[in-house]
């Protein structure tokens, strides 16, 4: 297997696969463990390596020899081409996932029974009899595609015969069978991509087909595992489709059956290094450094200088900043860099050119990919009007108004919100624990794709670096307005002045801090978007009467106010409303009273939390709180006792009968922080 493999379709047989290119995380290892079969759905957005992971699972099964694997001629069963539906068929398939579940069940049952030679003597309808008798059809997809030609009434009859005749035989299978299915999303892509194509060419279209075809496969894979543990269906599903299952009563069960591919930046670095190690030593700029520092060996340097700010940036951080944090993006840029001869790669400007060419390629492909989800926002026309990569809130509002004023239909086009949701627009927010301003971009798949008109409040909005050349070609002035203080990039600290905010003020206030317990698991399960939205909506609703309220990283909330009773009510409402989100997530909330620093933003008068000892103390208490509970410090309890309310507090004790606990952060150098805590109840 060659380095920088962009498309896992290049892996055609087991011998093509190199395990060194597969980055192992605990969740991925649990999926690849042959002694476990509780994870059988791979979900992720495009470019995250779903196909690679599914092929790795197939190869392990094949090498172990513990199951008959389908398909027999390829690693994965994958449809090609597309399907043109009649109006009658489209109405049938676009109604719900139920027809797709029945279709997938019939296709899987037919392929499995024929492969095991257990299809003889079936008494079923003529159309299904013909399907079972056709020796040209072998894999699940062969039968799936043929079933799509059945009329709705024929499919319903076939589904009844499957339940009555094929399923009993499936239940009786006592030898392991593993089926691997991929590419269902690509087979129905035209239903979400070809909105401008004439129906005479594509046939009637419906985005629901794209979603339900994949959801039906998930439902059947889960059901078959319960019917017969010998029969296993492994499938790759787009995260955007899988998110629809959050609204079903089986959402928790389905979530437990899926592995959600999410890579932190550290993992992306390892993936990049693994590909460098596949290159021959004579392709290195400094081969003697290959063992100690592969990136330095490959690029000939450890840092890359930023022309405008003068900052020496880590070489991999520079590469990563020009991606959307997807493994596929690193492969694209890696290919561009490898195309340079080592003596060319030795020069910093050639490295920069290759990285930026790769970034532009990534941007153009991603803009095409997201086009169906952003509707008629006329992105290209809008991008050409953006004056620079760092925008003030006033500039963003002016651009929004002028873009909508030119719309022919008069509807508001929430173009900034759309760019934010797909990760191409970031914003500046204040990390109140660290006391720093940092840059925040959503990653692909992290936010819902439908723009809802809600953009985070911020003093600055940031255009993703991958768009630099795309916008620069539309508007040359964009490249002339490069900031000389800050480099734009995911998670980078902000060095410049955030805004003309008024002087920081310090006063005694009540503080609320909270976060969602086990949020990382919700991200891996693909249900984090609903939880983020629930917390954001609840904070907007109940925090509007407070002095300041902020949401950080999607799962952490902080609120300050001078009324302890009101803050206790806010805590209760936040907990109740977030619990109603998919997966019933539980907040843990800490309340404290003490010195808080706030500043008032000059642009709109909004109060921002700037820090303070009380904020730090509440943040240190919060990780100790039991999920679903509200704990308060002795200082907050004293403030609450001075106001008439029905709230009551119950003292907490610790091992040995101690009535205080040290909540200082472990592993740090900060001093001890002993507090007396109470559980708040109504």
KAKA-V241062 format. One line per field, one symbol per residue. ss: DSSP state (2 for helix, 1 for strand, 0 for the rest). phi: phi as a letter, one per 40 degrees, with the letter a starting at -180 (. if undefined). psi: psi as a letter, one per 30 degrees, with the letter a starting at -180 (. if undefined). A space follows every 10 residues. Layout:
ss = ???
phi = ???
psi = ???
//
This chain:
ss = 0000000222 0002220022 2000022222 2200000000 1111000002 2222222222 2222000111 0000001100 0000002222 2220000222 2222222222 2222200000 0000022222 2220000002 2222222000 0222222222 2222222222 2000001111 1102222002 2220000022 2200002222 2222222222 2222222000 1111111122 2222222000 2222220111 0000222222 2222222200 2220002220 0002222220 0011100000 0111222222 2000002222 2222222200 0222200222 2222222222 2222222222 2220000022 2220000001 1122222222 2222200000 0000222222 2000111111 1000011111 0000000000 0000000001 1110222222 2222022222 0000000000 0010000000 0000111111 1111110022 2222200222 2222222222 2200000111 1100011111 1002222222 2222222220 0000001111 1111111111 0000001111 1022222222 2200000001 1112222222 2000000111 1001222100 1100000000 0001101111 10
phi = .ccfccbccc ccbdcccbcc ccccbdcccc cccccbbcbb bbbiccgbgc cccccccccc ccccgcacbb cccbcbcacb gabccccccc cccccacddc cccccccccc ccccccfbbc gcbbcdcccc cccccccbcc cdcdcccccc cdcccccccc ccccbccdcc cccbbcbbbb bagccccbdc cbbbccccdc cbgdbadccc cccccccccc dccccccacc bbbbabbccc cccccccccc dccccccbbc cbbcdccccc cccdcdcccc cccccbdccc ccadcccccg abbbccdccg cccddcdccc ccbcgbdccc cccdcccccc cdcccccdcc cccccccccc cccccccccc dcccgccfcc ccdcbccacb bccccccccc cccccccccg ccbccccccc ccgcbbacbc ccccgbcbcb bccdgcbccc cbgbbdcacb bbccdccdcd cdccadcccc bccbbbccad gccbccccac ccdcbbacac bbbaaccgcc cccccgbccc cdcccccccc cccccccaaa bbggbbbabb acbccccccd dccdcccccc cdgfcbcbbb babicbbbbb cccbgccbcb hhcccccccc cdccccdgbb bbccccdccc ccbcaccbbb cbbbdggcbb bcbcccgbbc cdbcbbbbcc bb
psi = kllhjekfff jeleffkjff fjkkleeeee efjffkgfjg kkkllkgghe eeeeeeeeee eeefgflkkk lfflekjkll aakkkleeee eefgeafeee eeeeeeeeee eeeeeghggk gkilleeeee effjffkdle eeeeeefffk leeeeeeeee eeefeeeeee ffkgkkkkkj klgeeeegef fffhffkkff eflklkfeee eeeeeeeeee eeeeefejff kkjklkkkee efffffglfg eeeeefgkjj jkkleeeeee eeeeeeffll ffgkeiffge eeieeeeefg lflkkkeefg kjkkeeeeee fglghkeeee eeeeeeeffk lefeffkefe eeeeeeeeee eeeeeeeeef effgbhfhee eeeffkflfk kleeeeeeee eeeeffkfff kkjieeeeee eggfkllklk jfefglklkj kklkfelkfj kggjkkklfk kkkkfffeee eeeejffeff hkkgekkklk gklkfakelh llkkkklklk kkkllkkhee eeeefggfee eeeeeeeeee efgfflekkk kkgffkkkkk lfjeeeeeee eeeeeeeeff lkfhlklkkk klkakkkllk kfeggkkkkf aleeeeeeee eeffkkkglk klleeeeeee ffkklgklkj kkllkggkgl kjglkkfagl lkjklklkkk l.
//
